[in-house]
Amino acid sequence: MLLSYEQLLGLTRDLRTTPVLSVYIDGAAPDPARRAAWRQALRNALDDARGTAESQPKASREAFERCTQFLTTALDEIPSAIGAPGWVGFITADGVRLRGPVATSMPTLAKWQVGAWVAPYVRALKQTHPVVVVMVDSRSAVLYRYHGGELKRLERMHSHRHGGHADHMGDAPREHFHSGTRGETATDAAEHQRLSARDHMLREVTHDLQELLKVDGAVVIGGTPDSARALHRAIPAALASRVLVSVDLPLGSSEAEIATAAERDARILRNARDSATVEQVLNLAASHGRGVAGAKQALAVMSTGEGQQLLITPRFLSEHPGEAEAAVEFALDHDADIEVLSGEAADVLDAKASGIAALLRFVRTAGLESNPVLAGR
């Protein structure tokens, strides 16, 4: 049930003028005795949403009650625990538009309004970024795609040595020397051929990785250390920040071990990229460049479409739900990227910008309208 950014955008636009009951459930229950406690928490959240509906006209109240009936039917399929970190549902008077577990922790809440309440869902967007794992040695490379908690094998490539031993033009070749090659041993020649064939295979792998990661995602490389490092060197600089050579993913690793490494190492890459992005945006904000920091400034640029990327933290989403929802909706309206930060990057943004910032599409110029054409004159 995991939505991509594009699917979430499409859903919000479809529901923009429709009353929607948006439901989020915290599925975490480390204590087995409290696995069904989410039901009481949800009842409390629904009571709050019902209070909103009761202040509205009769048609809206009736639509709300139909939504709760659809919700009850959907939740009756869950015997006890959610079975996932979170659960999400978007429900209208005509039926359930989206429902099911997500692999990201969610707060328990229910909102009744025109249009879907989507800010909490953006936490799950990181799970939609694909991770490509390459297990490589000098003879072959196996590509896997890790997405939404599932690992799928994509393809296997082999290196092929070309050519062979030519007849020696003169005296019989001495033992251990490659025929027709002055001063090169047969062992050296074989090693040269092996590396040449491997490098050709790695170029093919690199081409496939560029196709697989046209939009977003990460690459985790495992296998033999020499070949893994050679593949890393062959990857273009534009993808460098999205690639990691895993030190704990040797050749022969099981698919379960590969999936674990993909999840772990992709998180390492995301955290590093998030930290670099936060540093960049805060520096640009401080120099009055293509960055703004803080809720007031971020909301302003996202509302006008000036924002290219919205940076937001889980703490801001939790403590400022109204402002977070507005910022996310503005970002979706203007096709801006949305990044919910985690780890050190989130801590820095919380400390220095109250948990929200934005990268601009262009530099704002004093005395001119916020317009890329005017600013460029």
C-alpha positions in Angstrom: 0.0 0.0 0.0 3.1 2.2 -0.1 2.5 5.3 -2.2 5.2 7.0 -4.2 5.5 10.8 -4.3 3.6 10.8 -7.6 0.9 8.6 -6.3 0.4 10.6 -3.2 0.3 13.8 -5.3 -2.4 12.2 -7.5 -4.5 11.1 -4.6 -4.4 14.5 -2.9 -5.5 16.2 -6.1 -8.3 13.7 -6.6 -9.6 14.3 -3.1 -9.0 18.0 -3.0 -12.7 19.0 -3.0 -14.0 15.8 -1.2 -14.6 15.4 2.5 -12.1 12.8 3.8 -11.7 10.9 7.0 -7.9 10.6 7.2 -6.8 7.9 9.8 -3.3 7.1 11.1 -2.5 4.4 13.6 0.6 3.8 15.6 1.3 0.1 15.1 4.2 -0.2 17.5 3.4 -2.5 20.4 6.5 -4.0 22.1 4.3 -5.2 25.0 2.2 -8.2 23.7 -0.4 -7.4 26.4 -1.0 -4.0 24.8 -1.1 -5.0 21.1 -4.8 -4.0 20.8 -4.3 -0.7 22.7 -4.3 1.1 19.4 -8.1 0.6 19.2 -8.7 2.7 22.3 -6.3 5.4 21.1 -8.1 5.4 17.7 -11.5 5.7 19.4 -10.2 8.8 21.2 -8.9 10.2 17.9 -12.2 9.5 16.2 -14.1 11.3 19.0 -12.1 14.4 18.3 -12.8 14.1 14.5 -16.5 13.6 15.3 -16.5 16.8 17.3 -15.4 18.6 14.1 -18.1 16.9 12.1 -20.9 17.8 14.6 -20.2 21.5 14.1 -20.9 21.1 10.4 -24.1 20.8 8.3 -26.2 17.6 8.4 -24.8 16.3 5.1 -21.3 16.5 6.4 -22.3 14.7 9.7 -23.9 11.9 7.7 -20.9 11.6 5.4 -18.7 11.3 8.5 -20.7 8.5 9.9 -20.6 6.6 6.6 -16.8 7.0 6.7 -16.6 5.5 10.2 -18.6 2.5 9.1 -16.3 1.9 6.2 -13.4 2.3 8.6 -14.9 -0.2 11.1 -15.3 -2.8 8.3 -11.7 -2.3 7.3 -10.3 -2.6 10.8 -12.4 -5.7 11.5 -9.9 -7.5 9.3 -7.2 -6.8 11.9 -7.5 -9.4 14.7 -5.1 -7.8 17.2 -1.8 -6.1 16.4 -1.5 -3.9 13.3 1.5 -6.1 12.4 3.5 -3.1 11.1 4.9 0.2 12.5 2.0 2.1 11.1 -1.4 2.0 9.4 -3.0 4.6 7.1 -6.5 5.0 5.7 -8.2 7.7 3.5 -11.9 7.2 3.5 -14.8 9.1 1.8 -18.5 8.7 1.9 -18.2 6.6 -1.3 -15.8 4.1 0.2 -12.2 3.5 1.2 -9.7 5.2 -1.1 -6.6 3.8 0.6 -5.9 1.6 3.5 -3.3 -0.7 4.9 0.0 -1.0 6.9 3.1 1.0 6.2 6.7 0.3 7.2 7.0 3.6 9.0 5.9 4.7 12.5 2.8 6.8 12.5 1.0 8.8 15.2 -2.5 7.8 16.0 -4.9 10.5 14.8 -8.1 11.0 12.8 -8.9 14.1 10.8 -12.1 15.1 9.1 -11.8 17.8 6.5 -12.2 18.6 2.8 -9.2 16.9 1.2 -6.9 14.3 2.7 -4.6 15.1 5.7 -1.3 14.0 4.2 1.5 15.4 6.3 2.0 12.3 8.5 2.2 10.1 5.4 5.3 11.9 4.0 7.2 10.0 6.7 6.7 6.9 4.6 8.1 8.5 1.3 11.6 7.4 2.1 10.5 3.8 2.0 9.5 4.3 -1.7 13.1 5.1 -2.8 14.6 2.0 -4.4 17.8 0.4 -3.2 19.8 -1.5 -5.8 22.3 -4.0 -4.4 25.1 -5.3 -6.6 27.0 -8.5 -5.5 30.1 -8.5 -7.7 33.3 -10.4 -8.2 35.7 -10.6 -11.2 33.5 -13.1 -13.0 29.9 -11.9 -12.5 27.6 -9.3 -11.0 24.1 -10.0 -9.6 21.7 -7.1 -9.3 18.9 -6.9 -6.7 16.2 -4.3 -6.1 15.2 -3.7 -2.5 11.9 -1.8 -2.2 9.2 -1.7 0.5 10.9 -4.3 2.6 11.1 -6.8 -0.3 14.2 -8.0 -2.2 13.9 -9.0 -5.9 16.7 -10.4 -8.0 16.9 -8.4 -11.3 19.7 -9.9 -13.4 23.1 -11.6 -13.5 25.9 -10.4 -15.7 29.1 -12.4 -16.6 32.5 -11.2 -17.7 33.8 -12.8 -20.9 37.4 -13.1 -21.9 38.0 -12.5 -25.6 40.8 -13.7 -27.9 43.2 -16.4 -27.2 46.8 -17.6 -27.6 48.2 -16.7 -31.0 50.8 -18.9 -32.6 54.3 -17.7 -31.7 56.1 -16.1 -34.7 59.6 -17.5 -34.3 61.2 -19.7 -31.8 58.9 -21.9 -29.6 57.7 -19.9 -26.7 59.4 -20.4 -23.4 57.3 -22.0 -20.6 55.2 -19.5 -18.6 55.4 -16.8 -21.3 52.5 -15.7 -23.4 53.1 -16.3 -27.1 53.8 -13.3 -29.2 54.1 -10.9 -26.2 57.6 -9.7 -25.4 58.4 -9.9 -21.8 54.9 -10.8 -20.5 54.3 -14.0 -18.7 51.3 -16.2 -19.4 50.1 -15.5 -15.9 50.4 -11.7 -16.4 48.5 -12.0 -19.7 45.8 -14.1 -18.2 45.4 -11.6 -15.3 45.3 -8.7 -17.8 42.5 -10.5 -19.8 40.6 -11.3 -16.6 40.7 -7.6 -15.4 39.8 -6.4 -18.9 36.8 -8.6 -19.1 35.8 -7.6 -15.5 36.1 -3.9 -16.3 33.9 -4.4 -19.4 31.3 -6.1 -17.3 31.5 -3.3 -14.7 30.8 -0.7 -17.4 27.7 -2.6 -18.3 26.6 -2.7 -14.7 27.2 1.0 -14.3 25.0 1.7 -17.4 22.2 -0.4 -15.9 22.5 1.4 -12.5 22.1 4.8 -14.2 18.9 3.5 -15.9 17.6 2.1 -12.6 18.3 5.2 -10.6 17.2 7.9 -13.0 15.0 9.6 -10.4 16.2 8.5 -7.0 17.5 5.6 -4.9 20.7 4.2 -3.6 23.3 1.7 -4.6 24.9 -0.8 -2.2 27.8 -2.8 -3.4 28.9 -6.1 -1.9 31.0 -9.0 -3.0 34.8 -9.3 -3.3 36.6 -6.2 -2.1 38.7 -5.6 -5.2 35.7 -5.9 -7.6 33.4 -3.9 -5.3 35.9 -1.0 -5.2 36.5 -1.2 -9.0 32.7 -0.9 -9.6 32.6 2.0 -7.1 35.3 3.8 -9.1 33.5 3.2 -12.4 30.3 4.9 -11.2 29.9 8.5 -12.5 30.5 11.3 -10.1 26.8 12.4 -10.3 25.8 9.2 -8.5 28.7 9.1 -6.0 26.6 10.4 -3.1 24.1 7.6 -3.6 26.6 4.8 -3.6 28.1 2.8 -0.7 30.5 -0.2 -0.7 29.3 -2.4 2.1 32.0 -3.9 4.3 29.7 -6.5 5.8 28.3 -8.0 2.6 30.7 -10.7 1.3 30.1 -12.9 -1.7 27.8 -15.8 -0.7 25.6 -13.7 1.6 22.0 -15.0 1.8 19.1 -12.9 0.5 18.0 -12.2 4.0 21.5 -10.8 4.7 21.4 -8.8 1.5 18.0 -7.3 2.4 19.3 -6.3 5.9 22.4 -4.7 4.4 20.3 -2.8 1.9 18.1 -1.3 4.6 21.0 -0.5 6.9 23.4 1.0 4.2 20.6 2.9 2.5 19.8 4.6 5.8 23.5 5.5 6.2 23.5 7.1 2.7 20.2 8.9 3.4 21.5 10.3 6.7 24.7 11.5 5.0 22.8 13.2 2.2 20.3 14.7 4.6 23.1 16.2 6.7 24.8 17.7 3.6 21.5 19.1 2.4 20.6 20.7 5.7 24.1 22.3 5.9 23.7 23.6 2.4 20.2 25.1 2.9 21.1 26.7 6.3 24.2 28.2 4.7 22.2 29.6 1.8 19.6 31.0 4.2 22.3 32.7 6.3 23.8 34.3 3.1 20.3 35.3 1.7 20.8 32.9 -1.1 18.6 30.0 -2.3 17.5 29.0 1.1 15.1 30.0 3.9 14.8 28.6 7.5 12.0 28.6 10.0 8.2 28.1 9.7 7.2 31.6 8.6 9.7 31.8 5.8 9.3 28.2 4.6 5.5 28.4 4.5 5.8 31.7 2.5 8.0 30.3 -0.2 6.2 27.0 -0.4 2.8 28.8 -0.8 4.0 30.8 -3.8 5.8 27.9 -5.6 9.3 29.4 -5.0 10.3 26.4 -2.9 12.1 23.6 -4.8 12.5 21.3 -1.8 10.8 21.3 1.6 12.9 20.0 4.6 10.9 19.0 7.7 11.5 17.0 10.8 9.4 14.4 12.6 9.4 16.7 15.6 7.9 19.6 13.6 5.3 17.3 12.1 4.3 16.2 15.6 4.4 19.5 17.4 3.1 21.8 14.6 0.6 19.6 12.7 -1.4 22.5 11.2 1.7 24.3 9.8 3.2 21.0 8.7 0.1 20.1 6.8 0.0 23.5 5.1 3.7 23.3 4.1 3.3 19.7 2.7 0.1 20.6 0.8 1.9 23.7 -0.7 4.8 21.5 -1.7 2.5 19.0 -3.4 0.6 21.7 -5.1 3.8 23.1 -6.7 5.5 19.7 -7.3 8.3 20.5 -4.9 10.4 17.7 -3.3 9.6 16.8 0.3 12.3 15.4 2.7 11.4 14.2 6.2 14.7 14.2 7.9 16.0 11.7 10.5 19.0 11.3 12.7 21.6 14.0 13.0 20.2 16.1 10.2 16.8 16.3 11.9 18.5 17.3 15.2 20.4 20.1 13.5 17.3 21.4 11.7 15.3 21.3 15.0 18.0 23.2 16.8 18.8 25.8 14.1 15.5 26.3 12.2 12.8 24.9 14.5 12.5 21.8 12.3 11.6 23.3 8.9 13.5 24.9 6.0 13.3 25.2 2.2 15.6 25.3 -0.8 14.5 27.8 -3.4 14.2 27.3 -7.1 16.1 30.6 -7.7 17.7 33.5 -5.8 15.3 36.1 -4.5 16.5 39.6 -5.6 15.6 42.6 -3.5 13.3 45.0 -5.2 12.1 42.5 -7.8 9.2 40.1 -7.8 10.0 36.5 -6.8 10.2 35.5 -10.4 13.1 33.6 -12.0 12.9 35.7 -15.2 13.0 39.0 -13.3 15.6 37.9 -10.9 17.9 36.9 -13.7 17.8 40.3 -15.4 
